[in-house]
Amino acid sequence: MVDKAYKQELPRLRKALEKLRENFSELESSKTDWTKLRIEPLLKHLNSLEKLLRSGEFSRESSRLRKGVQLFHSDLVYLRKNVKGLEEILQSEKKSLKR
């Protein structure tokens, strides 16, 4: 099967993105709509990955999926970097609002 860390990490990343969406929606004076620009596309990508992993189409593909673990890992790296970057932007925007 697909790497367990991958399957466990996706829900955690989903929660982080949903929390970021909520936090960005609370910022009233942000000049950039980070939710539409990054968060929503990332959540769509996550939905797509989770849907594929749960589909019957790939249920018998365990040996081929194991060979592609590095590709799945690249998804995690991509999503983690985006979450981290969005968290940094959120903190920056909150600081600028306090001034």
C-alpha positions as CSV (number, residue, x, y, z in Angstrom):
1,M,0.0,0.0,0.0
2,V,1.0,3.6,-0.2
3,D,3.3,4.8,2.5
4,K,1.5,5.1,5.8
5,A,3.0,8.5,6.6
6,Y,1.5,9.8,3.3
7,K,-2.0,8.6,4.2
8,Q,-1.7,10.0,7.7
9,E,-0.2,13.3,6.7
10,L,-2.9,14.2,4.1
11,P,-5.7,14.7,6.8
12,R,-3.3,16.7,8.9
13,L,-2.5,19.0,6.0
14,R,-6.2,19.3,5.2
15,K,-6.9,20.5,8.7
16,A,-4.0,23.0,8.5
17,L,-5.2,24.4,5.3
18,E,-8.8,24.7,6.6
19,K,-7.5,26.5,9.7
20,L,-5.5,28.8,7.4
21,R,-8.6,29.5,5.4
22,E,-10.4,30.4,8.5
23,N,-7.6,32.6,9.8
24,F,-7.2,34.5,6.5
25,S,-10.9,35.1,6.3
26,E,-10.7,36.9,9.7
27,L,-8.1,39.4,8.2
28,E,-10.2,42.3,6.9
29,S,-7.5,44.5,5.3
30,S,-5.4,41.9,3.5
31,K,-4.6,43.1,0.0
32,T,-4.3,39.5,-1.4
33,D,-7.0,36.9,-1.3
34,W,-4.7,34.0,-0.3
35,T,-7.7,31.7,0.1
36,K,-8.6,31.9,-3.6
37,L,-5.0,32.2,-4.7
38,R,-3.4,29.3,-2.8
39,I,-5.6,27.6,-0.2
40,E,-8.6,26.6,-2.4
41,P,-6.3,25.1,-5.1
42,L,-4.3,23.2,-2.6
43,L,-7.4,21.8,-1.0
44,K,-8.7,20.7,-4.4
45,H,-5.3,19.0,-5.1
46,L,-5.6,17.3,-1.7
47,N,-9.2,16.2,-2.4
48,S,-8.1,14.7,-5.7
49,L,-5.2,12.8,-4.1
50,E,-7.4,11.4,-1.3
51,K,-10.2,10.4,-3.8
52,L,-7.7,8.5,-6.0
53,L,-6.2,6.7,-3.0
54,R,-9.6,5.6,-1.8
55,S,-10.8,4.5,-5.2
56,G,-11.2,0.9,-6.2
57,E,-9.2,1.6,-9.3
58,F,-6.0,1.6,-7.2
59,S,-6.9,-1.0,-4.6
60,R,-5.0,-3.7,-6.4
61,E,-2.1,-1.5,-7.4
62,S,-0.1,-1.9,-4.2
63,S,3.2,-3.0,-5.8
64,R,3.1,-0.3,-8.4
65,L,2.2,2.3,-5.8
66,R,5.1,1.2,-3.6
67,K,7.4,2.0,-6.4
68,G,6.0,5.5,-6.6
69,V,6.5,6.4,-3.0
70,Q,9.0,9.0,-3.8
71,L,6.4,10.6,-6.1
72,F,3.9,10.6,-3.2
73,H,6.6,12.1,-1.0
74,S,7.0,15.0,-3.4
75,D,3.3,15.8,-2.9
76,L,3.8,15.9,0.8
77,V,6.9,18.2,0.4
78,Y,4.9,20.5,-1.9
79,L,1.9,20.7,0.4
80,R,4.0,21.1,3.5
81,K,6.0,24.0,2.0
82,N,2.8,25.7,0.9
83,V,1.3,25.4,4.4
84,K,4.5,26.7,6.0
85,G,4.6,29.6,3.5
86,L,1.0,30.5,4.1
87,E,1.5,30.4,7.9
88,E,4.4,32.8,7.5
89,I,2.3,35.1,5.3
90,L,-0.5,35.0,7.9
91,Q,1.9,36.0,10.7
92,S,3.3,38.8,8.6
93,E,-0.2,40.1,7.7
94,K,-1.2,39.9,11.4
95,K,1.9,41.9,12.4
96,S,1.2,44.6,9.8
97,L,-2.4,44.9,11.0
98,K,-1.1,45.7,14.5
99,R,0.9,48.7,13.4
